[in-house]
Amino acid sequence: MSSHREAPAISKDPVADNTDVYAFVSPDKPDTVTLIANYIPLEGPAGGPNFYEFGDDVLYEIHVDNDMDSGSNITYQFRFTTKIRNPNTFLYNVGPITSIDSPNWNRPQFYSVTKVVNGKATLLGDGLTSPPCNVGPRSTPNYANLAAAAVHTLSDGSKVFAGQRREGFYVDLGAIFDLGDLRPFQNLHLIPTPAAPGVDATKDVSVHTIAIQVPKTLLTKDGSHPTDPKAASSVIGVYASASRRKARILEGNGQEGETGPFVQVSRLANPLFNEVIVPMALKDKWNSQPPTSDKDFVQFVQHPELAALLPILYPKVFPNLAALNASKAPRADLQAILLTGIPAGIIPGFQNFTGTTLADLMRLNMAIPPSAKPSLLGLLGGDAAGFPNGRRVFDDTVTIELRAVAGVTYPLINPKFKPDAAASAVTDGLTPGADRYIDHFPYLGTPKSGFDVPAS
């Protein structure tokens, strides 16, 4: 979930599968913005002997729109190369890996970062080392130090990290995909069972993270430092993608190759968009399209299937939502949140509008500073520095989006609408664990090792 195994085709290609995108003003360095794109969903800690890694054959990209046309004005490209130091062992490491250049690490991975601005490419870094996966206390002692050593400074002053991190997205996967069950309220479900606490299905798993921390002045169209939340130039739109060569060649001797241009196979901006909004038959198509084609999917935002299901799955709990559904009124609130950004005048002192082009982008108003008292509910919790103004690693996007779909945000468009009492309470009942994150770049926490979390 968020975008883990969200479409039939990409679920068979995990190294190219976007899982989450984050964009936020860096809390410990507020003159910068941190952009994070995660790949490879639901990595179990005990992943040997072939531990998880980025694909050498995948083009990973983070795209930034800064001129309100929903296109890619700035693109950060990441390409990976894997080496085998000792071809005569099956081992990932032949001894403790005490540094990221340790000869004991048999399968190191290196990468380059290229910045493309309006078609002009500049190499920002090459031969950068990823950290190994967190194998266990004998193989990767002092793992936090290994990861810290893999934070690199690029030629333009930006910081970058690419490697395994703790999954930041928390969700009760087992319940939600069991006919929309929310354990704290499952006594009210169409098929009821006693209410119970939520179960965090992702608390022990990892992802592969690409994170880049960029000075704000390198993201604005005119190189200015954004200070005015009302200014259009303060807002950027972000999405991530993964692409593969058009043709794959299997040579029959354990070798393979690729040829042709790159073709996008996965993309992501707002959490749960392809997961929950787009119908199954169109999910693979959505993954292949640029955000500027999202007008083709607007009907599913204006009339989301989940909004129709909630009153059915929870009888008599959402009568006002059921009436709204029956009216056939398009959900202009969801369209603004997901496809255009929120215009000025809707929420006092806030906007993250990127123009009228309908596009799924993670929109961030860079002039809004980090919150001194962050709310997991972001904008719904009165915290303008959180989702859907960008997305921080700890934002409770499941609860935020469930409540929005249930009607909490519709009064912003139609003040006469009264959300159901349940709409402001609906949740899967989770908060992140205390050790989920770190307070500095790249902000996602240390992945758990297979030794510490036995395979189930």
C-alpha positions as CSV (number, residue, x, y, z in Angstrom):
1,M,0.0,0.0,0.0
2,S,0.8,3.7,-0.5
3,S,2.1,2.3,-3.8
4,H,3.4,-1.2,-2.8
5,R,2.6,-3.8,-5.4
6,E,-0.2,-1.5,-6.6
7,A,-0.5,-2.6,-10.2
8,P,-0.5,-6.1,-11.8
9,A,2.6,-5.6,-14.0
10,I,4.8,-3.7,-11.6
11,S,4.1,-6.1,-8.8
12,K,6.2,-8.6,-10.8
13,D,9.1,-6.1,-11.0
14,P,9.9,-4.9,-7.5
15,V,13.2,-3.2,-8.2
16,A,11.4,-0.8,-10.4
17,D,8.3,-0.4,-8.2
18,N,7.9,3.0,-6.6
19,T,6.6,2.7,-3.1
20,D,6.5,6.2,-1.6
21,V,7.5,9.7,-2.4
22,Y,8.2,12.4,0.2
23,A,8.9,16.1,-0.3
24,F,9.4,18.5,2.7
25,V,11.3,21.4,3.9
26,S,14.2,19.9,5.9
27,P,13.5,20.4,9.6
28,D,17.1,20.6,10.6
29,K,18.2,22.6,7.5
30,P,15.2,24.7,6.5
31,D,17.0,26.4,3.6
32,T,16.8,23.1,1.8
33,V,14.1,20.7,0.6
34,T,14.4,16.9,1.0
35,L,13.1,14.7,-1.8
36,I,12.8,11.0,-1.2
37,A,11.7,8.2,-3.6
38,N,11.5,4.7,-2.3
39,Y,11.6,1.5,-4.3
40,I,11.4,-2.3,-3.7
41,P,8.4,-2.8,-1.5
42,L,8.2,-4.9,1.7
43,E,11.8,-6.0,1.9
44,G,12.0,-8.7,4.6
45,P,15.0,-8.3,6.9
46,A,16.3,-11.8,6.3
47,G,16.9,-11.4,2.6
48,G,20.0,-13.5,2.0
49,P,22.0,-14.8,0.3
50,N,20.9,-12.4,-2.4
51,F,20.1,-9.3,-0.5
52,Y,18.1,-6.4,-2.0
53,E,19.6,-3.8,-4.3
54,F,18.7,-1.3,-7.0
55,G,18.5,-2.5,-10.6
56,D,21.5,-1.8,-12.8
57,D,19.0,-1.9,-15.7
58,V,16.6,0.7,-14.3
59,L,16.6,4.4,-14.7
60,Y,15.4,6.0,-11.5
61,E,14.2,9.6,-11.6
62,I,12.8,12.3,-9.3
63,H,11.0,15.1,-11.3
64,V,10.3,18.7,-10.2
65,D,7.8,21.1,-11.8
66,N,8.5,24.7,-10.9
67,D,6.6,26.7,-13.6
68,M,3.0,25.5,-13.0
69,D,2.6,23.4,-16.2
70,S,3.0,20.0,-14.4
71,G,5.9,19.0,-16.7
72,S,9.4,18.1,-15.6
73,N,11.6,21.3,-15.4
74,I,14.2,19.6,-13.2
75,T,14.9,15.9,-13.2
76,Y,17.4,14.0,-11.0
77,Q,18.5,10.8,-12.7
78,F,20.1,7.9,-10.8
79,R,21.9,4.9,-12.5
80,F,23.4,2.0,-10.6
81,T,26.3,-0.4,-11.3
82,T,26.9,-3.5,-9.3
83,K,30.3,-5.3,-9.0
84,I,31.3,-8.8,-7.8
85,R,34.6,-8.7,-6.0
86,N,35.0,-12.5,-5.6
87,P,33.3,-14.6,-8.2
88,N,34.1,-17.9,-6.4
89,T,31.9,-17.5,-3.3
90,F,28.1,-17.5,-2.8
91,L,28.5,-15.1,0.1
92,Y,27.3,-11.5,0.1
93,N,30.2,-10.8,2.5
94,V,33.2,-12.9,3.4
95,G,33.7,-11.1,6.8
96,P,32.5,-8.1,8.7
97,I,31.7,-5.0,6.6
98,T,33.1,-2.2,8.7
99,S,33.3,0.4,6.0
100,I,31.5,1.0,2.8
101,D,34.7,0.3,0.9
102,S,35.4,-2.9,2.8
103,P,36.9,-5.7,0.7
104,N,34.8,-8.1,2.7
105,W,31.6,-6.8,0.9
106,N,31.4,-9.0,-2.2
107,R,28.6,-7.2,-4.1
108,P,29.0,-3.4,-3.7
109,Q,26.8,-1.0,-5.6
110,F,27.8,2.3,-7.1
111,Y,25.7,5.1,-8.7
112,S,25.7,8.3,-10.6
113,V,23.5,11.4,-10.2
114,T,22.7,13.5,-13.2
115,K,20.6,16.7,-13.1
116,V,18.6,17.6,-16.2
117,V,17.2,21.2,-16.4
118,N,15.0,21.9,-19.3
119,G,16.8,19.3,-21.4
120,K,20.4,20.2,-20.4
121,A,22.2,17.4,-18.4
122,T,24.9,17.9,-15.8
123,L,26.6,15.1,-14.0
124,L,26.6,15.9,-10.3
125,G,28.3,12.8,-9.0
126,D,29.7,9.5,-10.1
127,G,31.1,6.4,-8.5
128,L,29.0,7.1,-5.3
129,T,28.8,4.1,-3.0
130,S,25.5,2.7,-1.6
131,P,25.7,1.1,1.8
132,P,25.1,-2.7,2.1
133,C,21.9,-4.1,3.4
134,N,21.7,-4.6,7.2
135,V,22.6,-8.3,7.4
136,G,23.3,-8.7,11.1
137,P,25.7,-7.9,13.9
138,R,28.5,-10.0,12.6
139,S,28.3,-9.0,9.0
140,T,27.3,-5.3,9.3
141,P,28.3,-4.1,12.8
142,N,27.7,-0.5,13.5
143,Y,25.2,-0.3,10.7
144,A,24.2,3.3,11.4
145,N,27.9,4.3,10.8
146,L,27.9,2.5,7.5
147,A,24.8,4.3,6.4
148,A,26.1,7.7,7.5
149,A,29.3,7.2,5.5
150,A,27.0,6.7,2.4
151,V,25.7,10.3,2.5
152,H,27.5,12.1,-0.2
153,T,27.8,15.8,-1.2
154,L,27.3,16.5,-4.9
155,S,29.0,19.1,-7.0
156,D,26.2,21.6,-6.6
157,G,26.2,21.3,-2.8
158,S,23.2,19.0,-2.5
159,K,23.4,15.9,-0.3
160,V,22.4,12.4,-1.6
161,F,21.9,9.0,-0.2
162,A,20.8,5.7,-2.0
163,G,20.5,2.5,-0.1
164,Q,18.4,0.4,2.3
165,R,16.3,2.2,4.9
166,R,13.5,1.4,7.3
167,E,10.0,1.6,5.8
168,G,8.5,4.8,7.0
169,F,4.9,4.1,5.8
170,Y,2.8,2.5,8.5
171,V,-0.4,0.7,7.6
172,D,-2.6,-2.2,8.6
173,L,-2.3,-4.0,5.3
174,G,-3.8,-7.2,6.4
175,A,-7.1,-5.6,7.5
176,I,-7.6,-2.9,4.9
177,F,-7.4,-5.3,2.0
178,D,-9.8,-7.7,3.8
179,L,-12.8,-5.9,2.4
180,G,-11.9,-2.5,3.8
181,D,-11.7,-3.6,7.4
182,L,-10.5,-0.9,9.9
183,R,-9.9,-2.9,13.1
184,P,-10.8,-0.1,15.6
185,F,-14.3,0.0,14.0
186,Q,-14.7,-3.5,12.7
187,N,-17.6,-4.0,15.1
188,L,-19.5,-1.7,12.7
189,H,-18.4,-3.5,9.6
190,L,-20.9,-5.3,7.3
191,I,-19.2,-8.5,8.5
192,P,-18.5,-7.5,12.1
193,T,-16.0,-8.8,14.6
194,P,-15.0,-7.2,17.9
195,A,-13.1,-3.9,17.7
196,A,-9.3,-4.3,18.0
197,P,-6.1,-2.3,17.8
198,G,-4.5,-1.8,14.4
199,V,-1.7,-4.1,13.3
200,D,1.3,-2.4,11.7
201,A,2.2,-4.7,8.8
202,T,5.3,-2.7,7.7
203,K,7.0,-2.1,11.1
204,D,9.9,-4.5,10.4
205,V,10.3,-4.3,6.7
206,S,12.6,-2.0,4.6
207,V,12.7,-0.3,1.3
208,H,15.5,1.1,-1.0
209,T,15.6,4.8,-0.7
210,I,16.9,7.5,-3.0
211,A,17.1,10.8,-1.1
212,I,18.4,14.1,-2.2
213,Q,18.6,17.3,-0.1
214,V,18.6,20.4,-2.3
215,P,19.0,24.1,-1.5
216,K,15.6,25.8,-2.2
217,T,17.3,28.2,-4.6
218,L,18.1,25.3,-6.9
219,L,14.5,24.3,-7.2
220,T,12.8,27.7,-7.9
221,K,12.5,28.7,-11.5
222,D,14.3,32.0,-11.0
223,G,16.8,30.9,-8.3
224,S,15.2,32.9,-5.6
225,H,14.7,31.8,-2.0
226,P,11.0,31.3,-1.4
227,T,9.6,33.3,1.6
228,D,6.1,34.3,0.6
229,P,3.6,31.4,1.0
230,K,1.2,33.3,-1.3
231,A,3.6,33.4,-4.2
232,A,3.2,30.9,-7.1
233,S,7.0,30.7,-7.3
234,S,7.1,29.1,-3.8
235,V,5.3,26.0,-5.0
236,I,6.9,23.0,-6.7
237,G,5.3,19.7,-7.9
238,V,7.2,16.4,-7.5
239,Y,6.9,12.9,-8.7
240,A,9.2,9.9,-9.1
241,S,9.5,7.3,-11.8
242,A,11.3,4.2,-12.9
243,S,12.0,3.2,-16.5
244,R,13.4,0.2,-18.4
245,R,14.8,-0.2,-21.9
246,K,12.1,-1.1,-24.4
247,A,13.5,-4.5,-25.3
248,R,15.0,-7.2,-23.0
249,I,17.2,-9.9,-24.6
250,L,17.7,-13.3,-22.8
251,E,20.9,-14.9,-24.1
252,G,20.3,-18.4,-22.7
253,N,23.6,-18.6,-20.7
254,G,22.5,-16.8,-17.6
255,Q,23.2,-13.5,-19.3
256,E,20.8,-10.9,-20.6
257,G,20.8,-7.4,-22.1
258,E,18.6,-4.5,-23.1
259,T,18.2,-2.2,-26.0
260,G,16.1,0.7,-27.2
261,P,14.9,3.8,-25.5
262,F,13.8,3.9,-21.9
263,V,10.1,3.4,-21.2
264,Q,8.4,4.4,-17.9
265,V,7.1,1.4,-16.0
266,S,6.3,3.0,-12.7
267,R,5.5,6.4,-11.2
268,L,4.3,7.9,-8.0
269,A,3.5,11.2,-6.3
270,N,0.5,11.2,-3.9
271,P,0.2,8.1,-1.8
272,L,-2.6,5.7,-2.6
273,F,-3.4,7.3,-6.0
274,N,-2.9,4.3,-8.2
275,E,-3.5,2.0,-5.3
276,V,-7.0,3.1,-4.4
277,I,-8.2,5.6,-7.0
278,V,-7.3,4.0,-10.4
279,P,-9.3,0.8,-11.3
280,M,-7.4,-2.4,-11.8
281,A,-7.8,-2.5,-15.6
282,L,-6.1,0.9,-15.9
283,K,-3.3,0.6,-13.3
284,D,-0.6,-0.5,-15.7
285,K,-1.6,2.2,-18.2
286,W,-1.4,4.9,-15.4
287,N,2.1,3.8,-14.5
288,S,3.2,4.3,-18.1
289,Q,1.8,7.8,-18.5
290,P,3.2,11.2,-17.5
291,P,1.3,13.2,-14.9
292,T,0.1,15.6,-17.6
293,S,-2.1,12.8,-18.9
294,D,-4.0,12.5,-15.7
295,K,-7.1,14.2,-17.2
296,D,-7.8,10.7,-18.5
297,F,-8.3,9.5,-14.9
298,V,-10.1,12.6,-13.4
299,Q,-13.4,10.7,-13.2
300,F,-12.0,8.3,-10.6
301,V,-10.9,11.2,-8.5
302,Q,-14.2,13.0,-8.8
303,H,-16.2,9.8,-8.0
304,P,-13.8,7.6,-6.0
305,E,-14.9,3.9,-5.5
306,L,-13.8,4.0,-1.9
307,A,-16.3,6.8,-1.1
308,A,-19.1,4.6,-2.5
309,L,-17.8,1.5,-0.6
310,L,-17.6,3.1,2.9
311,P,-21.4,3.4,3.4
312,I,-21.9,-0.2,2.2
313,L,-19.1,-1.7,4.3
314,Y,-20.1,0.3,7.4
315,P,-23.9,0.4,7.3
316,K,-25.6,3.5,8.8
317,V,-22.2,5.0,9.7
318,F,-21.9,7.3,6.7
319,P,-25.4,8.5,5.8
320,N,-24.2,12.0,4.7
321,L,-21.5,10.5,2.6
322,A,-24.0,8.2,1.0
323,A,-26.3,11.1,0.2
324,L,-23.3,13.0,-1.3
325,N,-22.5,9.9,-3.5
326,A,-26.1,9.7,-4.6
327,S,-26.1,13.3,-5.7
328,K,-23.4,12.5,-8.2
329,A,-21.6,15.8,-7.3
330,P,-18.0,15.6,-8.4
331,R,-15.5,15.6,-5.5
332,A,-13.9,18.9,-6.3
333,D,-12.1,18.8,-2.9
334,L,-10.2,15.6,-3.9
335,Q,-9.5,17.0,-7.3
336,A,-7.9,20.0,-5.8
337,I,-5.9,18.0,-3.2
338,L,-4.6,15.4,-5.7
339,L,-4.6,17.0,-9.2
340,T,-4.1,20.8,-9.0
341,G,-3.1,21.7,-5.5
342,I,-5.2,23.8,-3.2
343,P,-5.8,27.3,-4.5
344,A,-5.5,30.4,-2.4
345,G,-8.6,31.4,-0.5
346,I,-9.7,27.9,0.5
347,I,-7.6,27.5,3.6
348,P,-6.6,30.8,5.3
349,G,-2.9,31.6,4.7
350,F,-2.3,28.5,2.6
351,Q,-2.0,27.4,-1.0
352,N,0.0,24.9,-3.0
353,F,-1.7,25.4,-6.4
354,T,0.3,24.5,-9.5
355,G,-2.1,25.6,-12.1
356,T,-5.1,24.1,-13.9
357,T,-3.4,21.2,-15.6
358,L,-4.7,18.0,-13.9
359,A,-1.8,16.0,-12.7
360,D,-0.9,13.8,-9.8
361,L,2.0,15.6,-8.2
362,M,3.3,15.9,-4.6
363,R,2.9,19.7,-4.2
364,L,5.0,21.6,-1.7
365,N,4.9,25.2,-0.7
366,M,8.5,25.8,0.2
367,A,7.9,29.1,1.9
368,I,6.0,27.3,4.7
369,P,8.6,26.5,7.4
370,P,8.9,23.2,9.3
371,S,6.4,23.0,12.2
372,A,7.6,23.3,15.8
373,K,4.8,20.9,16.8
374,P,4.2,18.6,13.9
375,S,0.8,16.8,13.6
376,L,0.7,13.3,12.1
377,L,-2.5,14.6,10.4
378,G,-0.7,17.3,8.5
379,L,-3.0,19.9,7.1
380,L,-6.1,18.2,8.6
381,G,-4.4,18.6,12.0
382,G,-3.8,22.3,11.5
383,D,-0.1,21.7,10.5
384,A,0.5,23.4,7.1
385,A,3.9,21.9,6.9
386,G,2.5,18.4,6.5
387,F,0.6,16.3,3.9
388,P,-0.9,17.2,1.5
389,N,1.5,20.1,1.6
390,G,4.3,17.8,0.5
391,R,4.7,14.8,2.7
392,R,7.0,14.1,5.7
393,V,8.2,10.7,6.5
394,F,5.9,10.4,9.5
395,D,2.7,11.8,8.2
396,D,-0.3,9.5,8.7
397,T,-1.3,9.5,5.0
398,V,-3.7,6.5,5.5
399,T,-5.8,8.4,8.0
400,I,-5.6,11.7,6.2
401,E,-6.8,10.2,2.9
402,L,-9.4,8.0,4.5
403,R,-10.9,11.1,6.2
404,A,-10.7,13.1,3.0
405,V,-12.5,10.5,1.0
406,A,-15.1,10.1,3.8
407,G,-16.0,13.7,3.3
408,V,-14.1,15.8,5.9
409,T,-12.6,18.1,3.2
410,Y,-15.8,18.5,1.1
411,P,-17.1,21.5,3.2
412,L,-14.1,23.4,1.8
413,I,-15.9,23.2,-1.5
414,N,-19.5,23.2,-0.3
415,P,-19.9,24.7,3.2
416,K,-23.5,23.4,3.4
417,F,-22.2,19.8,3.6
418,K,-22.0,18.3,7.0
419,P,-19.5,15.4,7.3
420,D,-20.6,12.3,9.2
421,A,-19.3,12.2,12.8
422,A,-17.4,9.0,11.8
423,A,-15.6,10.8,9.0
424,S,-13.4,12.7,11.5
425,A,-12.6,9.5,13.5
426,V,-12.0,7.0,10.8
427,T,-8.5,5.5,10.9
428,D,-6.6,2.2,10.7
429,G,-5.6,2.9,14.3
430,L,-1.8,3.2,13.9
431,T,1.0,5.6,14.8
432,P,4.6,5.1,14.0
433,G,7.0,3.4,16.4
434,A,9.5,5.4,18.4
435,D,12.5,4.1,16.4
436,R,11.0,4.4,12.9
437,Y,12.9,7.6,11.9
438,I,16.0,9.6,12.5
439,D,16.1,13.4,13.0
440,H,18.6,14.1,10.2
441,F,19.0,13.3,6.5
442,P,17.9,10.9,5.1
443,Y,15.3,10.8,8.0
444,L,14.1,7.2,7.4
445,G,15.5,5.0,10.2
446,T,18.0,2.2,10.3
447,P,16.7,-1.0,8.7
448,K,16.2,-4.0,10.9
449,S,18.6,-6.9,10.3
450,G,17.5,-10.5,9.6
451,F,19.3,-11.6,12.7
452,D,17.2,-9.4,14.9
453,V,13.9,-10.1,13.1
454,P,13.6,-13.8,12.1
455,A,11.9,-14.6,8.9
456,S,8.3,-15.6,9.5
